[in-house]
């Protein structure tokens, strides 16, 4: 089967089905490095399209279809870290936490290192009070991608919980520098600066967060924070 597939790919370098089947073959024979190579070559072609379509559908509000597309893509390419990260973001944002946990366990089975998946799993851990587990995942993610927004934000939240405000400020400044449209990032920065005694800086951050926030409940929260500085 391997010889036939390699022969097909040699004749037709863009034959995506042959590449995908070759990857599955290597996966079954335990040759994970070869499988990763085959799946990566497959992803360089047509597999970019499903991920792009899924992201577009998610942004349009068709979350179930986006998830279905990514689940199918992950099934076809179980060794691609980017597939895990993309699907993890959809599970986390739609609060499908059981599926997120299963995805995390599945990644361990294939020994896939996905900073995106680790970050969203870490955020889930933090939400459930498992700060140590979350922090470990954020640190692992940042080792592979030091500019990953979700990991930077998560690490900041853990440090804020630990009251390590000086260190937390470094991480949140990196985060807001990368993701300058997230009101919550500036809200967290304001809380840190407030605890450090920098009331002017805290006010500036809260005002920036209020400018970015489009949610009435969040705006009321920010209004109270600003008034508390007077």
Buried (B, 14 or more C-beta within 10 A) or exposed (E): EEEEBEEBBEEEEEBBEBBBBBBBBBBEEEBBEBBBBBBBBBBEEEBEEBBEBBBEBBEEEBBEBBBBBBBEBBEBBBBBBBBBBBBBBBBBEBEBBEBBEEBBEBBEEBEBEBBBBBBBBBBBBBEEEBBEBBBBBBBBBBEBBEEBBBBBBBBBBBBBBEEBBEBBBBBBBBBBEBBEEBBBBBBBBBBBBBBBEBBEBBBBBBBBBBEBBEEEEBBEBBEEBBEEEE
